[in-house]
């Protein structure tokens, strides 16, 4: 009887953990992501330490333009008089999650496209590749599960994985 006192709570914890995993669904790395009939491996988990470091780096290097809450500039889809676009949001309301990791890291490293008169500066001299990845990991932590799934899918199918 005494052993049962420990077995029942342990079994309950295992059951609750399993239920939570099932309810969280594919955005948490349990199921493959399938879009348009093309399947890719499950979305990888985010590293909490990397996300925390990325939050610090984002605040220092990105927040002034893209917003402390990743909200971007209002009316970010409309070009400015010089033809450049205002800084877009990096949360789920923007388009950052429409692009593969490789392109996002390239933009962080080398800045925005000069052909589009982008004002996005390059960070390859001030951030290491690992710091750029941490910043991107923080940004990903603010996306919805659907946005993370799509961005992971586009990363894998573009060969950036």
C-alpha positions as CSV (number, residue, x, y, z in Angstrom):
1,X,0.0,0.0,0.0
2,X,2.9,2.3,0.9
3,X,4.4,1.9,-2.6
4,X,1.1,2.8,-4.2
5,X,1.3,6.2,-2.6
6,X,4.3,7.0,-4.9
7,X,3.2,5.1,-8.0
8,X,-0.2,6.9,-8.4
9,X,1.2,10.5,-8.3
10,X,4.0,9.4,-10.7
11,X,1.5,7.8,-13.1
12,X,-0.6,11.0,-12.9
13,X,2.3,13.2,-13.8
14,X,3.2,11.0,-16.7
15,X,-0.4,11.1,-17.9
16,X,-0.5,14.9,-17.6
17,X,2.8,15.3,-19.4
18,X,1.6,13.1,-22.3
19,X,-1.7,15.0,-22.5
20,X,0.2,18.3,-22.6
21,X,2.4,17.1,-25.4
22,X,-0.5,15.9,-27.4
23,X,-2.4,19.2,-27.0
24,X,0.6,21.3,-27.9
25,X,0.7,19.6,-31.3
26,X,3.0,19.9,-34.2
27,X,4.5,23.3,-33.4
28,X,6.5,21.7,-30.6
29,X,8.5,19.2,-32.5
30,X,6.3,16.1,-32.3
31,X,5.0,15.7,-35.8
32,X,6.3,16.3,-39.3
33,X,5.3,19.6,-40.9
34,X,3.3,18.9,-44.2
35,X,2.5,21.8,-46.5
36,X,1.3,21.2,-50.1
37,X,1.9,17.5,-49.7
38,X,5.6,18.0,-48.9
39,X,6.7,16.7,-45.5
40,X,9.6,18.0,-43.5
41,X,10.9,16.8,-40.1
42,X,9.3,18.2,-36.9
43,X,9.9,21.8,-35.9
44,X,13.0,21.8,-33.6
45,X,12.7,23.1,-30.1
46,X,14.1,26.5,-29.3
47,X,17.0,26.7,-26.9
48,X,16.0,28.8,-23.9
49,X,19.6,30.0,-23.2
50,X,20.0,31.0,-26.9
51,X,16.6,32.7,-26.8
52,X,17.5,34.7,-23.7
53,X,20.9,35.7,-25.2
54,X,19.0,36.7,-28.4
55,X,16.6,38.9,-26.5
56,X,19.5,40.9,-25.2
57,X,21.1,41.1,-28.6
58,X,17.8,42.1,-30.2
59,X,17.2,44.9,-27.6
60,X,20.7,46.3,-28.3
61,X,20.9,45.9,-32.1
62,X,17.4,45.7,-33.5
63,X,14.8,47.1,-31.1
64,X,15.4,50.8,-32.0
65,X,14.2,50.2,-35.6
66,X,12.0,47.1,-35.4
67,X,10.4,47.9,-32.0
68,X,11.0,46.5,-28.5
69,X,8.1,44.2,-28.9
70,X,9.1,43.3,-32.5
71,X,6.1,45.3,-33.8
72,X,8.0,47.2,-36.5
73,X,7.0,50.6,-37.9
74,X,3.4,51.5,-38.5
75,X,2.5,51.4,-42.2
76,X,5.6,49.3,-42.9
77,X,4.2,48.0,-46.2
78,X,4.1,51.5,-47.8
79,X,7.3,52.9,-49.3
80,X,8.8,56.1,-47.9
81,X,9.4,59.1,-50.2
82,X,12.9,57.8,-51.0
83,X,11.5,54.5,-52.1
84,X,12.8,52.5,-49.0
85,X,10.4,50.7,-46.8
86,X,10.1,51.3,-43.0
87,X,11.4,48.5,-40.7
88,X,8.9,45.6,-40.8
89,X,7.6,43.8,-37.7
90,X,9.4,40.6,-36.7
91,X,6.4,39.1,-34.8
92,X,3.8,37.0,-36.6
93,X,2.2,40.0,-38.1
94,X,5.2,40.7,-40.4
95,X,6.8,38.7,-43.1
96,X,10.0,37.6,-41.5
97,X,8.6,34.1,-41.0
98,X,8.0,33.8,-44.7
99,X,11.8,33.5,-45.3
100,X,14.3,30.6,-44.7
101,X,16.9,30.9,-42.0
102,X,19.7,31.3,-44.6
103,X,18.2,34.4,-46.1
104,X,17.3,35.9,-42.7
105,X,20.9,35.3,-41.5
106,X,22.3,36.8,-44.7
107,X,20.2,39.9,-44.2
108,X,21.3,40.3,-40.6
109,X,25.0,39.8,-41.6
110,X,25.0,41.9,-44.8
111,X,22.1,44.3,-44.4
112,X,19.1,44.9,-46.6
113,X,19.1,44.8,-50.4
114,X,20.6,48.0,-51.8
115,X,18.6,47.5,-55.0
116,X,15.5,48.1,-52.9
117,X,17.1,51.1,-51.2
118,X,17.0,49.3,-47.9
119,X,18.2,51.1,-44.8
120,X,18.8,47.8,-42.9
121,X,22.5,47.9,-41.8
122,X,24.9,45.0,-41.9
123,X,25.9,43.4,-38.6
124,X,28.7,41.1,-39.7
125,X,31.3,43.3,-38.1
126,X,29.5,43.7,-34.8
127,X,27.8,40.3,-34.3
128,X,29.3,36.8,-34.5
129,X,27.4,34.2,-36.6
130,X,26.4,32.6,-33.3
131,X,25.0,35.9,-32.0
132,X,23.1,36.3,-35.2
133,X,21.6,32.8,-34.8
134,X,20.7,33.7,-31.2
135,X,18.9,36.9,-32.3
136,X,17.0,34.9,-34.9
137,X,16.1,32.2,-32.3
138,X,14.7,35.0,-30.1
139,X,12.6,36.4,-33.0
140,X,11.3,32.9,-33.7
141,X,10.2,32.6,-30.0
142,X,7.7,35.3,-30.7
143,X,6.0,33.7,-33.6
144,X,2.8,31.7,-33.5
145,X,3.0,27.9,-33.9
146,X,1.7,28.2,-37.5
147,X,4.3,30.8,-38.4
148,X,7.1,28.6,-36.9
149,X,5.9,25.6,-38.8
150,X,5.8,27.5,-42.1
151,X,9.2,29.1,-41.6
152,X,10.7,25.7,-40.7
153,X,9.1,24.2,-43.7
154,X,10.4,26.9,-46.0
155,X,13.9,26.6,-44.4
156,X,14.1,22.9,-45.0
157,X,12.6,22.8,-48.5
158,X,14.9,25.7,-49.6
159,X,17.9,23.6,-48.5
160,X,18.9,25.9,-45.7
161,X,18.5,23.3,-43.0
